[in-house]
Amino acid sequence: MTQRQISHDFDLPLCADGHQARHMLDMRAPRVGGGDFIECQCRSTVRHGDFDQALAEWCRLNDTKKPRIPKRAELLQFRLPLQRSARP
Ligand SMILES: [Zn+2]
């Protein structure tokens, strides 16, 4: 699996059609399309270098306000080491 879902202790804004959004992390290197993105069943953002940028695009896509993110959310954003693809 190259993608995993990142949990937050706050709800991401719904899409414009009312779907639940998920924060996903594509663990491939950024140059081959990895990064943070947000998706629901009908749309998704492009990959971004961090969650904040992905969230900003998500809100722009869905014409919604960016939620105030609790500080603790930063700590919950685990990142697995990207060693698998970096190994020679
Ligand atoms: Zn949707």
PDB file of the backbone (N, CA, C, O) and the ligand in Angstrom, with CONECT records:
HET     ZN  A 101       1
ATOM      1  N   MET A   1       0.844  -1.210   0.000  1.00  0.00           N
ATOM      2  CA  MET A   1       0.000   0.000   0.000  1.00  0.00           C
ATOM      3  C   MET A   1       0.872   1.250   0.000  1.00  0.00           C
ATOM      4  O   MET A   1       1.757   1.403   0.841  1.00  0.00           O
ATOM      5  N   THR A   2       0.623   2.101  -0.909  1.00  0.00           N
ATOM      6  CA  THR A   2       1.387   3.343  -0.918  1.00  0.00           C
ATOM      7  C   THR A   2       0.574   4.492  -0.329  1.00  0.00           C
ATOM      8  O   THR A   2       1.072   5.609  -0.189  1.00  0.00           O
ATOM      9  N   GLN A   3      -0.681   4.206   0.013  1.00  0.00           N
ATOM     10  CA  GLN A   3      -1.497   5.278   0.579  1.00  0.00           C
ATOM     11  C   GLN A   3      -2.040   4.864   1.933  1.00  0.00           C
ATOM     12  O   GLN A   3      -2.405   3.709   2.153  1.00  0.00           O
ATOM     13  N   ARG A   4      -2.083   5.829   2.832  1.00  0.00           N
ATOM     14  CA  ARG A   4      -2.743   5.530   4.096  1.00  0.00           C
ATOM     15  C   ARG A   4      -3.579   6.728   4.510  1.00  0.00           C
ATOM     16  O   ARG A   4      -3.307   7.867   4.131  1.00  0.00           O
ATOM     17  N   GLN A   5      -4.596   6.440   5.290  1.00  0.00           N
ATOM     18  CA  GLN A   5      -5.468   7.511   5.754  1.00  0.00           C
ATOM     19  C   GLN A   5      -4.906   8.101   7.035  1.00  0.00           C
ATOM     20  O   GLN A   5      -4.455   7.367   7.914  1.00  0.00           O
ATOM     21  N   ILE A   6      -4.929   9.401   7.143  1.00  0.00           N
ATOM     22  CA  ILE A   6      -4.450  10.080   8.334  1.00  0.00           C
ATOM     23  C   ILE A   6      -5.665  10.518   9.155  1.00  0.00           C
ATOM     24  O   ILE A   6      -6.579  11.167   8.646  1.00  0.00           O
ATOM     25  N   SER A   7      -5.649  10.150  10.429  1.00  0.00           N
ATOM     26  CA  SER A   7      -6.765  10.528  11.296  1.00  0.00           C
ATOM     27  C   SER A   7      -6.499  11.859  11.970  1.00  0.00           C
ATOM     28  O   SER A   7      -5.366  12.178  12.330  1.00  0.00           O
ATOM     29  N   HIS A   8      -7.538  12.611  12.132  1.00  0.00           N
ATOM     30  CA  HIS A   8      -7.443  13.865  12.871  1.00  0.00           C
ATOM     31  C   HIS A   8      -8.517  13.870  13.941  1.00  0.00           C
ATOM     32  O   HIS A   8      -9.524  13.172  13.821  1.00  0.00           O
ATOM     33  N   ASP A   9      -8.306  14.649  14.977  1.00  0.00           N
ATOM     34  CA  ASP A   9      -9.338  14.696  16.006  1.00  0.00           C
ATOM     35  C   ASP A   9     -10.304  15.856  15.769  1.00  0.00           C
ATOM     36  O   ASP A   9     -10.890  16.405  16.703  1.00  0.00           O
ATOM     37  N   PHE A  10     -10.448  16.206  14.509  1.00  0.00           N
ATOM     38  CA  PHE A  10     -11.491  17.163  14.127  1.00  0.00           C
ATOM     39  C   PHE A  10     -12.004  16.708  12.767  1.00  0.00           C
ATOM     40  O   PHE A  10     -11.329  15.956  12.064  1.00  0.00           O
ATOM     41  N   ASP A  11     -13.183  17.158  12.403  1.00  0.00           N
ATOM     42  CA  ASP A  11     -13.758  16.724  11.134  1.00  0.00           C
ATOM     43  C   ASP A  11     -13.292  17.619   9.997  1.00  0.00           C
ATOM     44  O   ASP A  11     -13.275  18.844  10.110  1.00  0.00           O
ATOM     45  N   LEU A  12     -12.921  16.983   8.915  1.00  0.00           N
ATOM     46  CA  LEU A  12     -12.615  17.756   7.719  1.00  0.00           C
ATOM     47  C   LEU A  12     -13.932  18.284   7.151  1.00  0.00           C
ATOM     48  O   LEU A  12     -14.985  17.672   7.329  1.00  0.00           O
ATOM     49  N   PRO A  13     -13.861  19.417   6.474  1.00  0.00           N
ATOM     50  CA  PRO A  13     -15.095  19.946   5.874  1.00  0.00           C
ATOM     51  C   PRO A  13     -15.650  18.965   4.844  1.00  0.00           C
ATOM     52  O   PRO A  13     -14.895  18.326   4.111  1.00  0.00           O
ATOM     53  N   LEU A  14     -16.970  18.854   4.797  1.00  0.00           N
ATOM     54  CA  LEU A  14     -17.606  18.008   3.790  1.00  0.00           C
ATOM     55  C   LEU A  14     -17.373  18.609   2.416  1.00  0.00           C
ATOM     56  O   LEU A  14     -17.106  19.805   2.294  1.00  0.00           O
ATOM     57  N   CYS A  15     -17.472  17.790   1.388  1.00  0.00           N
ATOM     58  CA  CYS A  15     -17.371  18.331   0.041  1.00  0.00           C
ATOM     59  C   CYS A  15     -18.669  19.081  -0.268  1.00  0.00           C
ATOM     60  O   CYS A  15     -19.623  19.056   0.509  1.00  0.00           O
ATOM     61  N   ALA A  16     -18.673  19.745  -1.422  1.00  0.00           N
ATOM     62  CA  ALA A  16     -19.840  20.548  -1.770  1.00  0.00           C
ATOM     63  C   ALA A  16     -21.098  19.688  -1.930  1.00  0.00           C
ATOM     64  O   ALA A  16     -22.215  20.199  -1.843  1.00  0.00           O
ATOM     65  N   ASP A  17     -20.919  18.387  -2.162  1.00  0.00           N
ATOM     66  CA  ASP A  17     -22.060  17.483  -2.271  1.00  0.00           C
ATOM     67  C   ASP A  17     -22.373  16.778  -0.950  1.00  0.00           C
ATOM     68  O   ASP A  17     -23.260  15.928  -0.886  1.00  0.00           O
ATOM     69  N   GLY A  18     -21.644  17.135   0.085  1.00  0.00           N
ATOM     70  CA  GLY A  18     -21.968  16.604   1.406  1.00  0.00           C
ATOM     71  C   GLY A  18     -21.282  15.306   1.788  1.00  0.00           C
ATOM     72  O   GLY A  18     -21.678  14.665   2.761  1.00  0.00           O
ATOM     73  N   HIS A  19     -20.255  14.906   1.039  1.00  0.00           N
ATOM     74  CA  HIS A  19     -19.556  13.672   1.392  1.00  0.00           C
ATOM     75  C   HIS A  19     -18.509  13.915   2.473  1.00  0.00           C
ATOM     76  O   HIS A  19     -17.929  14.994   2.584  1.00  0.00           O
ATOM     77  N   GLN A  20     -18.297  12.887   3.249  1.00  0.00           N
ATOM     78  CA  GLN A  20     -17.232  12.906   4.241  1.00  0.00           C
ATOM     79  C   GLN A  20     -15.878  12.930   3.535  1.00  0.00           C
ATOM     80  O   GLN A  20     -15.652  12.165   2.597  1.00  0.00           O
ATOM     81  N   ALA A  21     -14.993  13.790   3.974  1.00  0.00           N
ATOM     82  CA  ALA A  21     -13.663  13.877   3.351  1.00  0.00           C
ATOM     83  C   ALA A  21     -12.641  13.118   4.178  1.00  0.00           C
ATOM     84  O   ALA A  21     -12.775  12.997   5.396  1.00  0.00           O
ATOM     85  N   ARG A  22     -11.623  12.611   3.508  1.00  0.00           N
ATOM     86  CA  ARG A  22     -10.542  11.902   4.198  1.00  0.00           C
ATOM     87  C   ARG A  22      -9.210  12.521   3.827  1.00  0.00           C
ATOM     88  O   ARG A  22      -8.976  12.894   2.677  1.00  0.00           O
ATOM     89  N   HIS A  23      -8.349  12.624   4.814  1.00  0.00           N
ATOM     90  CA  HIS A  23      -6.980  13.060   4.552  1.00  0.00           C
ATOM     91  C   HIS A  23      -6.160  11.816   4.228  1.00  0.00           C
ATOM     92  O   HIS A  23      -6.061  10.900   5.045  1.00  0.00           O
ATOM     93  N   MET A  24      -5.584  11.786   3.057  1.00  0.00           N
ATOM     94  CA  MET A  24      -4.798  10.634   2.636  1.00  0.00           C
ATOM     95  C   MET A  24      -3.351  11.061   2.431  1.00  0.00           C
ATOM     96  O   MET A  24      -3.066  12.197   2.054  1.00  0.00           O
ATOM     97  N   LEU A  25      -2.459  10.136   2.685  1.00  0.00           N
ATOM     98  CA  LEU A  25      -1.045  10.388   2.423  1.00  0.00           C
ATOM     99  C   LEU A  25      -0.554   9.347   1.431  1.00  0.00           C
ATOM    100  O   LEU A  25      -0.596   8.144   1.691  1.00  0.00           O
ATOM    101  N   ASP A  26      -0.094   9.830   0.306  1.00  0.00           N
ATOM    102  CA  ASP A  26       0.514   8.954  -0.689  1.00  0.00           C
ATOM    103  C   ASP A  26       1.997   8.933  -0.376  1.00  0.00           C
ATOM    104  O   ASP A  26       2.677   9.954  -0.476  1.00  0.00           O
ATOM    105  N   MET A  27       2.499   7.758   0.007  1.00  0.00           N
ATOM    106  CA  MET A  27       3.856   7.695   0.546  1.00  0.00           C
ATOM    107  C   MET A  27       4.950   7.564  -0.506  1.00  0.00           C
ATOM    108  O   MET A  27       6.118   7.354  -0.176  1.00  0.00           O
ATOM    109  N   ARG A  28       4.574   7.686  -1.746  1.00  0.00           N
ATOM    110  CA  ARG A  28       5.624   7.722  -2.760  1.00  0.00           C
ATOM    111  C   ARG A  28       6.325   9.075  -2.678  1.00  0.00           C
ATOM    112  O   ARG A  28       5.813  10.022  -2.081  1.00  0.00           O
ATOM    113  N   ALA A  29       7.483   9.142  -3.277  1.00  0.00           N
ATOM    114  CA  ALA A  29       8.222  10.400  -3.280  1.00  0.00           C
ATOM    115  C   ALA A  29       7.417  11.461  -4.033  1.00  0.00           C
ATOM    116  O   ALA A  29       6.689  11.142  -4.972  1.00  0.00           O
ATOM    117  N   PRO A  30       7.552  12.730  -3.617  1.00  0.00           N
ATOM    118  CA  PRO A  30       6.800  13.799  -4.281  1.00  0.00           C
ATOM    119  C   PRO A  30       7.032  13.845  -5.795  1.00  0.00           C
ATOM    120  O   PRO A  30       6.120  14.169  -6.555  1.00  0.00           O
ATOM    121  N   ARG A  31       8.240  13.526  -6.224  1.00  0.00           N
ATOM    122  CA  ARG A  31       8.519  13.637  -7.662  1.00  0.00           C
ATOM    123  C   ARG A  31       7.773  12.586  -8.487  1.00  0.00           C
ATOM    124  O   ARG A  31       7.637  12.737  -9.701  1.00  0.00           O
ATOM    125  N   VAL A  32       7.290  11.522  -7.838  1.00  0.00           N
ATOM    126  CA  VAL A  32       6.495  10.534  -8.581  1.00  0.00           C
ATOM    127  C   VAL A  32       5.024  10.570  -8.158  1.00  0.00           C
ATOM    128  O   VAL A  32       4.283   9.608  -8.361  1.00  0.00           O
ATOM    129  N   GLY A  33       4.619  11.690  -7.572  1.00  0.00           N
ATOM    130  CA  GLY A  33       3.196  11.864  -7.309  1.00  0.00           C
ATOM    131  C   GLY A  33       2.757  11.609  -5.885  1.00  0.00           C
ATOM    132  O   GLY A  33       1.560  11.497  -5.619  1.00  0.00           O
ATOM    133  N   GLY A  34       3.708  11.514  -4.955  1.00  0.00           N
ATOM    134  CA  GLY A  34       3.322  11.330  -3.562  1.00  0.00           C
ATOM    135  C   GLY A  34       2.949  12.649  -2.906  1.00  0.00           C
ATOM    136  O   GLY A  34       3.099  13.721  -3.491  1.00  0.00           O
ATOM    137  N   GLY A  35       2.458  12.542  -1.676  1.00  0.00           N
ATOM    138  CA  GLY A  35       2.135  13.741  -0.921  1.00  0.00           C
ATOM    139  C   GLY A  35       0.786  13.620  -0.229  1.00  0.00           C
ATOM    140  O   GLY A  35       0.122  12.585  -0.292  1.00  0.00           O
ATOM    141  N   ASP A  36       0.402  14.704   0.432  1.00  0.00           N
ATOM    142  CA  ASP A  36      -0.872  14.758   1.148  1.00  0.00           C
ATOM    143  C   ASP A  36      -1.979  15.194   0.206  1.00  0.00           C
ATOM    144  O   ASP A  36      -1.798  16.102  -0.605  1.00  0.00           O
ATOM    145  N   PHE A  37      -3.127  14.539   0.320  1.00  0.00           N
ATOM    146  CA  PHE A  37      -4.280  15.006  -0.428  1.00  0.00           C
ATOM    147  C   PHE A  37      -5.548  14.688   0.339  1.00  0.00           C
ATOM    148  O   PHE A  37      -5.536  13.897   1.282  1.00  0.00           O
ATOM    149  N   ILE A  38      -6.624  15.302  -0.067  1.00  0.00           N
ATOM    150  CA  ILE A  38      -7.916  15.092   0.583  1.00  0.00           C
ATOM    151  C   ILE A  38      -8.894  14.633  -0.473  1.00  0.00           C
ATOM    152  O   ILE A  38      -8.948  15.181  -1.574  1.00  0.00           O
ATOM    153  N   GLU A  39      -9.668  13.617  -0.123  1.00  0.00           N
ATOM    154  CA  GLU A  39     -10.608  13.099  -1.105  1.00  0.00           C
ATOM    155  C   GLU A  39     -11.917  12.715  -0.450  1.00  0.00           C
ATOM    156  O   GLU A  39     -11.978  12.477   0.756  1.00  0.00           O
ATOM    157  N   CYS A  40     -12.959  12.657  -1.254  1.00  0.00           N
ATOM    158  CA  CYS A  40     -14.216  12.050  -0.854  1.00  0.00           C
ATOM    159  C   CYS A  40     -14.585  11.111  -1.993  1.00  0.00           C
ATOM    160  O   CYS A  40     -13.743  10.809  -2.839  1.00  0.00           O
ATOM    161  N   GLN A  41     -15.808  10.652  -2.027  1.00  0.00           N
ATOM    162  CA  GLN A  41     -16.146   9.688  -3.085  1.00  0.00           C
ATOM    163  C   GLN A  41     -16.290  10.344  -4.451  1.00  0.00           C
ATOM    164  O   GLN A  41     -16.359   9.634  -5.454  1.00  0.00           O
ATOM    165  N   CYS A  42     -16.337  11.657  -4.531  1.00  0.00           N
ATOM    166  CA  CYS A  42     -16.537  12.271  -5.849  1.00  0.00           C
ATOM    167  C   CYS A  42     -15.398  13.175  -6.301  1.00  0.00           C
ATOM    168  O   CYS A  42     -15.368  13.561  -7.470  1.00  0.00           O
ATOM    169  N   ARG A  43     -14.477  13.523  -5.444  1.00  0.00           N
ATOM    170  CA  ARG A  43     -13.407  14.428  -5.882  1.00  0.00           C
ATOM    171  C   ARG A  43     -12.199  14.311  -4.970  1.00  0.00           C
ATOM    172  O   ARG A  43     -12.278  13.768  -3.868  1.00  0.00           O
ATOM    173  N   SER A  44     -11.100  14.823  -5.442  1.00  0.00           N
ATOM    174  CA  SER A  44      -9.923  14.851  -4.578  1.00  0.00           C
ATOM    175  C   SER A  44      -9.015  16.001  -4.998  1.00  0.00           C
ATOM    176  O   SER A  44      -9.077  16.488  -6.127  1.00  0.00           O
ATOM    177  N   THR A  45      -8.185  16.414  -4.072  1.00  0.00           N
ATOM    178  CA  THR A  45      -7.216  17.449  -4.404  1.00  0.00           C
ATOM    179  C   THR A  45      -6.017  16.801  -5.097  1.00  0.00           C
ATOM    180  O   THR A  45      -5.901  15.575  -5.129  1.00  0.00           O
ATOM    181  N   VAL A  46      -5.150  17.605  -5.637  1.00  0.00           N
ATOM    182  CA  VAL A  46      -3.878  17.062  -6.115  1.00  0.00           C
ATOM    183  C   VAL A  46      -3.009  16.807  -4.893  1.00  0.00           C
ATOM    184  O   VAL A  46      -3.375  17.202  -3.786  1.00  0.00           O
ATOM    185  N   ARG A  47      -1.871  16.158  -5.072  1.00  0.00           N
ATOM    186  CA  ARG A  47      -0.949  15.912  -3.968  1.00  0.00           C
ATOM    187  C   ARG A  47      -0.230  17.202  -3.603  1.00  0.00           C
ATOM    188  O   ARG A  47       0.170  17.988  -4.462  1.00  0.00           O
ATOM    189  N   HIS A  48      -0.082  17.390  -2.288  1.00  0.00           N
ATOM    190  CA  HIS A  48       0.600  18.576  -1.789  1.00  0.00           C
ATOM    191  C   HIS A  48       1.733  18.169  -0.862  1.00  0.00           C
ATOM    192  O   HIS A  48       1.803  17.032  -0.396  1.00  0.00           O
ATOM    193  N   GLY A  49       2.614  19.120  -0.607  1.00  0.00           N
ATOM    194  CA  GLY A  49       3.743  18.854   0.268  1.00  0.00           C
ATOM    195  C   GLY A  49       3.368  18.734   1.725  1.00  0.00           C
ATOM    196  O   GLY A  49       4.104  18.124   2.501  1.00  0.00           O
ATOM    197  N   ASP A  50       2.241  19.298   2.119  1.00  0.00           N
ATOM    198  CA  ASP A  50       1.778  19.114   3.490  1.00  0.00           C
ATOM    199  C   ASP A  50       0.255  19.211   3.563  1.00  0.00           C
ATOM    200  O   ASP A  50      -0.416  19.656   2.633  1.00  0.00           O
ATOM    201  N   PHE A  51      -0.247  18.779   4.699  1.00  0.00           N
ATOM    202  CA  PHE A  51      -1.691  18.709   4.898  1.00  0.00           C
ATOM    203  C   PHE A  51      -2.348  20.081   4.797  1.00  0.00           C
ATOM    204  O   PHE A  51      -3.446  20.215   4.255  1.00  0.00           O
ATOM    205  N   ASP A  52      -1.672  21.091   5.319  1.00  0.00           N
ATOM    206  CA  ASP A  52      -2.255  22.419   5.334  1.00  0.00           C
ATOM    207  C   ASP A  52      -2.559  22.918   3.916  1.00  0.00           C
ATOM    208  O   ASP A  52      -3.610  23.507   3.664  1.00  0.00           O
ATOM    209  N   GLN A  53      -1.638  22.675   3.017  1.00  0.00           N
ATOM    210  CA  GLN A  53      -1.857  23.079   1.621  1.00  0.00           C
ATOM    211  C   GLN A  53      -2.984  22.276   0.983  1.00  0.00           C
ATOM    212  O   GLN A  53      -3.790  22.806   0.219  1.00  0.00           O
ATOM    213  N   ALA A  54      -3.023  20.988   1.311  1.00  0.00           N
ATOM    214  CA  ALA A  54      -4.089  20.145   0.771  1.00  0.00           C
ATOM    215  C   ALA A  54      -5.450  20.628   1.279  1.00  0.00           C
ATOM    216  O   ALA A  54      -6.428  20.684   0.534  1.00  0.00           O
ATOM    217  N   LEU A  55      -5.482  20.973   2.560  1.00  0.00           N
ATOM    218  CA  LEU A  55      -6.728  21.445   3.158  1.00  0.00           C
ATOM    219  C   LEU A  55      -7.162  22.771   2.517  1.00  0.00           C
ATOM    220  O   LEU A  55      -8.346  22.996   2.267  1.00  0.00           O
ATOM    221  N   ALA A  56      -6.189  23.633   2.259  1.00  0.00           N
ATOM    222  CA  ALA A  56      -6.502  24.913   1.626  1.00  0.00           C
ATOM    223  C   ALA A  56      -7.120  24.674   0.248  1.00  0.00           C
ATOM    224  O   ALA A  56      -8.094  25.328  -0.126  1.00  0.00           O
ATOM    225  N   GLU A  57      -6.540  23.725  -0.506  1.00  0.00           N
ATOM    226  CA  GLU A  57      -7.106  23.450  -1.829  1.00  0.00           C
ATOM    227  C   GLU A  57      -8.489  22.823  -1.707  1.00  0.00           C
ATOM    228  O   GLU A  57      -9.397  23.153  -2.470  1.00  0.00           O
ATOM    229  N   TRP A  58      -8.644  21.925  -0.752  1.00  0.00           N
ATOM    230  CA  TRP A  58      -9.943  21.278  -0.539  1.00  0.00           C
ATOM    231  C   TRP A  58     -11.025  22.324  -0.282  1.00  0.00           C
ATOM    232  O   TRP A  58     -12.124  22.249  -0.832  1.00  0.00           O
ATOM    233  N   CYS A  59     -10.698  23.289   0.554  1.00  0.00           N
ATOM    234  CA  CYS A  59     -11.674  24.318   0.898  1.00  0.00           C
ATOM    235  C   CYS A  59     -11.985  25.195  -0.316  1.00  0.00           C
ATOM    236  O   CYS A  59     -13.117  25.641  -0.506  1.00  0.00           O
ATOM    237  N   ARG A  60     -10.957  25.432  -1.128  1.00  0.00           N
ATOM    238  CA  ARG A  60     -11.152  26.220  -2.335  1.00  0.00           C
ATOM    239  C   ARG A  60     -12.046  25.461  -3.314  1.00  0.00           C
ATOM    240  O   ARG A  60     -12.962  26.030  -3.907  1.00  0.00           O
ATOM    241  N   LEU A  61     -11.765  24.168  -3.471  1.00  0.00           N
ATOM    242  CA  LEU A  61     -12.555  23.310  -4.370  1.00  0.00           C
ATOM    243  C   LEU A  61     -14.027  23.302  -3.996  1.00  0.00           C
ATOM    244  O   LEU A  61     -14.907  23.319  -4.856  1.00  0.00           O
ATOM    245  N   ASN A  62     -14.270  23.275  -2.705  1.00  0.00           N
ATOM    246  CA  ASN A  62     -15.633  23.076  -2.230  1.00  0.00           C
ATOM    247  C   ASN A  62     -16.265  24.359  -1.706  1.00  0.00           C
ATOM    248  O   ASN A  62     -17.348  24.351  -1.120  1.00  0.00           O
ATOM    249  N   ASP A  63     -15.559  25.456  -1.933  1.00  0.00           N
ATOM    250  CA  ASP A  63     -16.088  26.748  -1.555  1.00  0.00           C
ATOM    251  C   ASP A  63     -16.521  26.774  -0.084  1.00  0.00           C
ATOM    252  O   ASP A  63     -17.610  27.234   0.256  1.00  0.00           O
ATOM    253  N   THR A  64     -15.645  26.273   0.758  1.00  0.00           N
ATOM    254  CA  THR A  64     -15.972  26.240   2.173  1.00  0.00           C
ATOM    255  C   THR A  64     -14.850  26.902   2.969  1.00  0.00           C
ATOM    256  O   THR A  64     -13.745  27.090   2.461  1.00  0.00           O
ATOM    257  N   LYS A  65     -15.136  27.246   4.192  1.00  0.00           N
ATOM    258  CA  LYS A  65     -14.128  27.897   5.032  1.00  0.00           C
ATOM    259  C   LYS A  65     -13.171  26.875   5.611  1.00  0.00           C
ATOM    260  O   LYS A  65     -13.574  25.773   5.985  1.00  0.00           O
ATOM    261  N   LYS A  66     -11.916  27.240   5.682  1.00  0.00           N
ATOM    262  CA  LYS A  66     -10.930  26.367   6.285  1.00  0.00           C
ATOM    263  C   LYS A  66     -11.189  26.290   7.792  1.00  0.00           C
ATOM    264  O   LYS A  66     -11.310  27.320   8.456  1.00  0.00           O
ATOM    265  N   PRO A  67     -11.274  25.081   8.326  1.00  0.00           N
ATOM    266  CA  PRO A  67     -11.543  24.965   9.758  1.00  0.00           C
ATOM    267  C   PRO A  67     -10.339  25.405  10.583  1.00  0.00           C
ATOM    268  O   PRO A  67      -9.198  25.357  10.124  1.00  0.00           O
ATOM    269  N   ARG A  68     -10.613  25.823  11.778  1.00  0.00           N
ATOM    270  CA  ARG A  68      -9.508  26.116  12.700  1.00  0.00           C
ATOM    271  C   ARG A  68      -8.974  24.782  13.211  1.00  0.00           C
ATOM    272  O   ARG A  68      -9.712  23.989  13.796  1.00  0.00           O
ATOM    273  N   ILE A  69      -7.732  24.553  12.993  1.00  0.00           N
ATOM    274  CA  ILE A  69      -7.155  23.250  13.345  1.00  0.00           C
ATOM    275  C   ILE A  69      -6.560  23.295  14.738  1.00  0.00           C
ATOM    276  O   ILE A  69      -5.709  24.134  15.031  1.00  0.00           O
ATOM    277  N   PRO A  70      -7.012  22.386  15.602  1.00  0.00           N
ATOM    278  CA  PRO A  70      -6.423  22.334  16.939  1.00  0.00           C
ATOM    279  C   PRO A  70      -4.932  22.033  16.857  1.00  0.00           C
ATOM    280  O   PRO A  70      -4.500  21.249  16.012  1.00  0.00           O
ATOM    281  N   LYS A  71      -4.170  22.634  17.704  1.00  0.00           N
ATOM    282  CA  LYS A  71      -2.711  22.442  17.694  1.00  0.00           C
ATOM    283  C   LYS A  71      -2.319  20.973  17.756  1.00  0.00           C
ATOM    284  O   LYS A  71      -1.368  20.547  17.101  1.00  0.00           O
ATOM    285  N   ARG A  72      -3.055  20.205  18.545  1.00  0.00           N
ATOM    286  CA  ARG A  72      -2.736  18.800  18.760  1.00  0.00           C
ATOM    287  C   ARG A  72      -2.752  18.003  17.451  1.00  0.00           C
ATOM    288  O   ARG A  72      -2.104  16.962  17.343  1.00  0.00           O
ATOM    289  N   ALA A  73      -3.489  18.495  16.473  1.00  0.00           N
ATOM    290  CA  ALA A  73      -3.597  17.778  15.206  1.00  0.00           C
ATOM    291  C   ALA A  73      -2.224  17.576  14.571  1.00  0.00           C
ATOM    292  O   ALA A  73      -1.980  16.578  13.893  1.00  0.00           O
ATOM    293  N   GLU A  74      -1.354  18.518  14.799  1.00  0.00           N
ATOM    294  CA  GLU A  74      -0.004  18.394  14.246  1.00  0.00           C
ATOM    295  C   GLU A  74       0.661  17.109  14.744  1.00  0.00           C
ATOM    296  O   GLU A  74       1.351  16.420  13.993  1.00  0.00           O
ATOM    297  N   LEU A  75       0.446  16.807  16.003  1.00  0.00           N
ATOM    298  CA  LEU A  75       1.082  15.644  16.591  1.00  0.00           C
ATOM    299  C   LEU A  75       0.490  14.346  16.068  1.00  0.00           C
ATOM    300  O   LEU A  75       1.159  13.313  16.053  1.00  0.00           O
ATOM    301  N   LEU A  76      -0.757  14.399  15.643  1.00  0.00           N
ATOM    302  CA  LEU A  76      -1.421  13.186  15.187  1.00  0.00           C
ATOM    303  C   LEU A  76      -1.067  12.848  13.746  1.00  0.00           C
ATOM    304  O   LEU A  76      -1.396  11.774  13.243  1.00  0.00           O
ATOM    305  N   GLN A  77      -0.399  13.773  13.104  1.00  0.00           N
ATOM    306  CA  GLN A  77      -0.102  13.548  11.693  1.00  0.00           C
ATOM    307  C   GLN A  77       1.180  12.732  11.555  1.00  0.00           C
ATOM    308  O   GLN A  77       2.234  13.249  11.184  1.00  0.00           O
ATOM    309  N   PHE A  78       1.061  11.468  11.858  1.00  0.00           N
ATOM    310  CA  PHE A  78       2.226  10.584  11.787  1.00  0.00           C
ATOM    311  C   PHE A  78       2.713  10.502  10.361  1.00  0.00           C
ATOM    312  O   PHE A  78       1.926  10.531   9.415  1.00  0.00           O
ATOM    313  N   ARG A  79       3.978  10.403  10.225  1.00  0.00           N
ATOM    314  CA  ARG A  79       4.527  10.170   8.898  1.00  0.00           C
ATOM    315  C   ARG A  79       5.430   8.956   8.973  1.00  0.00           C
ATOM    316  O   ARG A  79       6.372   8.921   9.765  1.00  0.00           O
ATOM    317  N   LEU A  80       5.147   7.979   8.163  1.00  0.00           N
ATOM    318  CA  LEU A  80       6.017   6.817   8.114  1.00  0.00           C
ATOM    319  C   LEU A  80       7.269   7.194   7.330  1.00  0.00           C
ATOM    320  O   LEU A  80       7.217   7.979   6.383  1.00  0.00           O
ATOM    321  N   PRO A  81       8.369   6.632   7.735  1.00  0.00           N
ATOM    322  CA  PRO A  81       9.590   6.908   6.972  1.00  0.00           C
ATOM    323  C   PRO A  81       9.426   6.441   5.533  1.00  0.00           C
ATOM    324  O   PRO A  81       8.769   5.435   5.266  1.00  0.00           O
ATOM    325  N   LEU A  82      10.018   7.167   4.629  1.00  0.00           N
ATOM    326  CA  LEU A  82       9.865   6.853   3.212  1.00  0.00           C
ATOM    327  C   LEU A  82      11.020   6.006   2.718  1.00  0.00           C
ATOM    328  O   LEU A  82      11.423   6.097   1.559  1.00  0.00           O
ATOM    329  N   GLN A  83      11.545   5.184   3.606  1.00  0.00           N
ATOM    330  CA  GLN A  83      12.767   4.462   3.275  1.00  0.00           C
ATOM    331  C   GLN A  83      12.577   3.416   2.185  1.00  0.00           C
ATOM    332  O   GLN A  83      13.497   3.128   1.419  1.00  0.00           O
ATOM    333  N   ARG A  84      11.398   2.861   2.123  1.00  0.00           N
ATOM    334  CA  ARG A  84      11.203   1.751   1.189  1.00  0.00           C
ATOM    335  C   ARG A  84      11.610   2.125  -0.232  1.00  0.00           C
ATOM    336  O   ARG A  84      12.262   1.348  -0.930  1.00  0.00           O
ATOM    337  N   SER A  85      11.210   3.342  -0.656  1.00  0.00           N
ATOM    338  CA  SER A  85      11.533   3.723  -2.023  1.00  0.00           C
ATOM    339  C   SER A  85      12.899   4.399  -2.116  1.00  0.00           C
ATOM    340  O   SER A  85      13.456   4.555  -3.203  1.00  0.00           O
ATOM    341  N   ALA A  86      13.428   4.796  -0.959  1.00  0.00           N
ATOM    342  CA  ALA A  86      14.704   5.535  -0.984  1.00  0.00           C
ATOM    343  C   ALA A  86      15.921   4.606  -0.957  1.00  0.00           C
ATOM    344  O   ALA A  86      17.052   5.028  -1.198  1.00  0.00           O
ATOM    345  N   ARG A  87      15.660   3.350  -0.662  1.00  0.00           N
ATOM    346  CA  ARG A  87      16.778   2.400  -0.583  1.00  0.00           C
ATOM    347  C   ARG A  87      17.447   2.181  -1.940  1.00  0.00           C
ATOM    348  O   ARG A  87      16.767   2.067  -2.960  1.00  0.00           O
ATOM    349  N   PRO A  88      18.761   2.123  -1.952  1.00  0.00           N
ATOM    350  CA  PRO A  88      19.451   1.922  -3.216  1.00  0.00           C
ATOM    351  C   PRO A  88      19.225   0.520  -3.791  1.00  0.00           C
ATOM    352  O   PRO A  88      19.746   0.199  -4.859  1.00  0.00           O
TER     353      PRO A  88
HETATM  354 ZN    ZN A 101     -17.992  14.455  -2.622  1.00  0.00          ZN2+
END
